[in-house]
Amino acid sequence: MATIDFPDDLIALERTAWAEIQAGRLTVDTARAVHEGIAKFAQESKLARLDVEMGLKKAVRHAVEA
């Protein structure tokens, strides 16, 4: 899978969701916002939604610490 250049707002949404998941307090609103952001980005970029979701999770959850 090629590297995807995600917009900052989508990265921020996934970071929020990941923090909430780790804290055991993921909200429906956060989950919905991430899902809708992924769907919109996938449609606009003409990429498969699953590829976008997997790439986003990898970019946020497995980011190399600077």
Contact map, one row per residue, 1 for C-alpha under 8 A:
111000000000000000000000000000000000000000000000001000000000000000
111100000000000000000000000000000000000000000000000000000000000000
111110000000000000000000000000000000000000000000000000100000000000
011111000000000000000000000000000000000000000000000100100000000000
001111100000000000000000000000000000000000000000000000000000000000
000111110110000000000000000000000000000000000000000000010000000000
000011111110000000000000000000000000000000000000000000000000000000
000001111111000000000000000000000000000000000000000000000000000000
000000111111100000000000000000000000000000000000000000000000000000
000001111111110000000000000000000100110000000000000000000000000000
000001111111111000000000000000000000000000000000000000010001000000
000000011111111100000000000000000000000000000000000000000000000000
000000001111111110000000000001001100000000000000000000000000000000
000000000111111111000000000000000100000000000000000000011001000000
000000000011111111100000000000000000000000000000000000000001000000
000000000001111111110000000001000000000000000000000000000000000000
000000000000111111111000010001100100000000000000000000000000000000
000000000000011111111100000000000000000000000000000000000001100000
000000000000001111111110000000000000000000000000000000000000000000
000000000000000111111111111000000000000000000000000000000000000000
000000000000000011111111110000000000000000000000000000000000000000
000000000000000001111111100000000000000000000000000000000000000000
000000000000000000111111110000000000000000000000000000000000000000
000000000000000000011111110000000000000000000000000000000000000000
000000000000000000011111111000000000000000000000000000000000000000
000000000000000010011011111101100000000000000000000000000000000000
000000000000000000010000111111100000000000000000000000000000000000
000000000000000000000000011111110000000000000000000000000000000000
000000000000000000000000001111111000000000000000000000000000000000
000000000000100110000000011111111100000000000000000000000000000000
000000000000000010000000011111111110000000000000000000000000000000
000000000000000000000000000111111111000000000000000000000000000000
000000000000100000000000000011111111100000000000000000000000000000
000000000100110010000000000001111111110000000000000000000000000000
000000000000000000000000000000111111111000000000000000000000000000
000000000000000000000000000000011111111100000000000000000000000000
000000000100000000000000000000001111111110000000000000000000000000
000000000100000000000000000000000111111111000000100110000000000000
000000000000000000000000000000000011111111100000100000000000000000
000000000000000000000000000000000001111111110000000000000000000000
000000000000000000000000000000000000111111111000000100000000000000
000000000000000000000000000000000000011111111111100100000000000000
000000000000000000000000000000000000001111111111100000000000000000
000000000000000000000000000000000000000111111110000000000000000000
000000000000000000000000000000000000000011111110000000000000000000
000000000000000000000000000000000000000001111111000000000000000000
000000000000000000000000000000000000000001111111101100000000000000
000000000000000000000000000000000000000001100111111100000000000000
000000000000000000000000000000000000011001100011111110000000000000
000000000000000000000000000000000000000000000001111111000000000000
100000000000000000000000000000000000000000000011111111100000000000
000100000000000000000000000000000000010011000011111111110000000000
000000000000000000000000000000000000010000000000111111111000000000
000000000000000000000000000000000000000000000000011111111100000000
001100000000000000000000000000000000000000000000001111111110000000
000001000010010000000000000000000000000000000000000111111111000000
000000000000010000000000000000000000000000000000000011111111110000
000000000000000000000000000000000000000000000000000001111111111000
000000000000000000000000000000000000000000000000000000111111111000
000000000010011001000000000000000000000000000000000000011111111000
000000000000000001000000000000000000000000000000000000001111111000
000000000000000000000000000000000000000000000000000000001111111100
000000000000000000000000000000000000000000000000000000000111111110
000000000000000000000000000000000000000000000000000000000000011111
000000000000000000000000000000000000000000000000000000000000001111
000000000000000000000000000000000000000000000000000000000000000111
